[in-house]
Amino acid sequence: MCIEKQKCTECVPEDLPNRFILIPGDIYVIGLVPVYEYTATVECDTYRTVNGYQLVESLKFAVEKANQKTGIFSNTFKNAKIGLIVLNTCNNQVVAQRKVYSLVENGITLANGEHIDLKNKIIGFTGDVGSSISIAIAEALTRLKYVQVSFASASPRLSDRDAYPYFLRVLTPDDAQANAMIDIVKKLGGNYIQVSLKVSGCKYT
């Protein structure tokens, strides 16, 4: 299987949406990334061309960098090697929750039949992109008591520390961003804010 109108250097397995990426380690970071989209009729449909596999490569780079044990990572988990497991959420709340529960409860089984039990080996989870998916994951991880760090979800709802005590993120939520923009405009004597958004090559103002 190849992406339509694109050249492929190798074939893509039909069951790829349900597979996972594994970098073996002593302890694990679990990445949750929407490599595929979903439709109303199927759970996983087509590749995402933006904010999909690119994020997988970023996670792999970060783990490899941390495992070099240099600079700020020189004392990270001492001699333990950090492993990475990336699950494809297919940009679907139900798929994401199901995969999280299954991973924690059952671990993973490799193609060669080897089973990896992840109990007491998971450092935490990272993801997802869309806030609706991150909220679904946060609800599951609150029950399971695992830390989740989102790299892109900005919904103010996720700021509720009572509902999501294990949720963290690396960007400012939407409401705080909006308040900051309003404060800047007022101090500069302006009376409106223009927002320009670029999505898949199209620019909206």
C-alpha positions in Angstrom: 0.0 0.0 0.0 1.3 3.5 -0.9 0.0 7.0 -0.3 -1.9 8.1 -3.3 0.1 10.3 -5.7 3.3 9.7 -3.8 6.3 7.6 -4.5 7.1 4.9 -1.9 10.5 3.3 -1.3 8.9 0.4 0.5 5.5 -1.1 1.0 3.3 -0.1 4.0 1.5 -3.0 5.8 -2.3 -2.8 5.7 -2.5 -3.3 9.5 0.0 -0.4 10.2 -2.5 1.7 12.2 -2.6 -1.0 14.9 1.1 -1.5 15.1 3.5 0.3 17.4 7.0 1.7 17.2 9.5 0.3 19.8 12.9 1.4 21.0 13.8 -1.2 23.6 14.9 0.1 27.1 14.9 -0.6 30.8 12.1 1.9 31.4 9.7 3.4 28.9 8.1 6.7 27.7 4.8 6.0 25.9 4.1 8.3 22.9 0.6 8.9 21.7 0.6 10.3 18.2 -2.2 10.6 15.5 -0.2 9.1 12.6 -3.5 8.3 10.9 -6.8 10.1 10.7 -10.2 8.5 11.2 -13.6 8.7 9.5 -17.1 8.1 10.8 -17.2 4.6 9.3 -13.7 3.3 10.2 -11.4 3.8 13.2 -8.2 4.5 11.2 -8.3 5.8 7.6 -5.6 7.8 5.9 -2.1 9.2 6.8 -2.0 12.6 8.4 0.4 14.8 6.3 0.9 17.3 9.2 1.5 16.7 12.9 1.6 12.9 12.4 4.7 10.9 11.7 6.9 14.0 12.1 6.1 13.9 15.8 7.1 10.3 16.0 10.6 11.3 14.6 10.8 14.0 17.2 10.1 11.6 20.0 12.7 9.2 18.7 15.2 12.0 18.5 14.5 13.1 22.1 14.9 9.6 23.5 18.1 9.0 21.6 19.4 12.3 22.9 18.5 11.5 26.5 20.2 8.1 26.2 23.5 9.7 25.3 23.7 10.8 29.0 25.5 14.1 28.2 24.8 17.7 29.1 21.5 18.2 30.9 20.8 14.4 30.5 24.1 13.3 32.2 22.3 12.2 35.4 19.0 11.2 33.9 17.9 7.8 35.3 21.6 7.0 35.9 22.5 3.9 34.0 19.0 2.9 32.9 18.3 3.1 29.2 15.1 4.9 28.2 12.9 3.0 25.8 10.1 4.4 23.6 6.8 3.0 22.6 4.7 5.0 20.2 1.0 4.2 19.7 -1.1 5.5 16.8 -4.2 7.1 18.2 -5.7 7.7 14.7 -7.0 11.0 16.1 -9.8 9.1 17.8 -10.7 9.3 21.5 -12.0 5.7 21.7 -9.0 4.3 19.9 -6.6 6.2 22.2 -8.2 5.2 25.4 -8.5 1.5 24.3 -4.8 1.4 23.4 -3.7 3.1 26.7 -5.7 0.6 28.8 -4.5 -2.4 26.8 -0.9 -1.3 27.0 -0.9 -0.8 30.7 -2.8 -4.0 31.4 -1.3 -6.4 28.9 2.0 -5.0 27.9 3.1 -5.6 24.3 3.9 -8.7 22.2 6.5 -8.4 19.5 6.3 -10.0 16.1 8.7 -12.8 17.2 6.4 -13.7 20.1 8.4 -12.1 22.8 6.2 -10.4 25.4 7.2 -7.2 27.3 5.4 -6.6 30.6 5.4 -2.9 31.2 4.2 -2.8 34.8 6.6 -0.7 36.9 8.5 0.2 33.7 6.5 3.2 32.4 7.9 6.7 33.2 5.0 8.5 31.7 3.0 9.3 28.6 3.4 12.1 26.1 0.7 13.3 23.7 -1.6 13.9 22.0 -2.0 16.8 19.5 -5.7 17.5 19.6 -7.2 18.6 22.9 -10.2 16.3 22.6 -7.8 13.3 22.3 -5.6 14.6 25.1 -8.7 14.9 27.3 -9.7 11.3 26.6 -6.2 10.2 27.4 -6.1 12.3 30.6 -9.3 10.8 31.8 -7.8 7.3 31.4 -4.4 8.2 32.9 -6.0 9.9 35.9 -7.6 6.6 36.8 -4.3 4.7 36.1 -2.2 7.3 37.9 0.4 8.0 35.2 1.8 11.4 34.3 0.9 12.7 30.9 2.8 15.6 29.1 1.1 17.1 26.1 3.2 18.8 23.4 0.3 20.5 21.6 -3.1 20.5 23.4 -4.1 24.0 24.6 -7.7 23.5 25.8 -8.5 25.5 29.0 -10.4 22.4 30.2 -7.1 20.6 30.7 -6.1 23.2 33.3 -8.5 21.7 35.8 -6.1 20.2 38.4 -8.9 18.4 40.3 -10.1 16.6 37.2 -6.6 16.0 35.6 -4.0 15.9 38.4 -1.5 14.0 36.3 -1.7 16.2 33.2 1.1 18.6 32.2 1.8 20.5 29.0 4.6 22.5 27.4 2.5 25.3 25.9 0.2 28.0 27.3 -3.6 27.2 27.3 -5.8 29.1 24.9 -7.5 31.3 27.5 -4.2 32.5 28.9 -2.9 33.3 25.4 -6.0 35.2 24.6 -5.8 37.3 27.8 -2.1 38.1 27.1 -3.0 39.3 23.5 -5.8 41.5 24.9 -3.5 43.0 27.5 -0.9 43.8 24.8 -3.5 45.4 22.5 -4.8 47.6 25.3 -1.4 48.8 26.3 -0.6 49.6 22.6 -3.9 51.5 22.2 -5.2 49.0 19.6 -8.9 48.0 19.2 -8.8 44.7 17.4 -6.7 41.5 16.9 -6.1 39.9 13.5 -5.3 36.2 13.5 -3.7 34.5 10.5 -3.8 30.7 10.3 -2.1 28.5 7.8 -3.4 25.0 7.4 -2.1 22.5 4.7 -0.9 25.2 2.4 -4.0 27.4 2.7 -3.9 30.7 4.6 -6.9 32.0 6.5 -7.2 35.5 8.0 
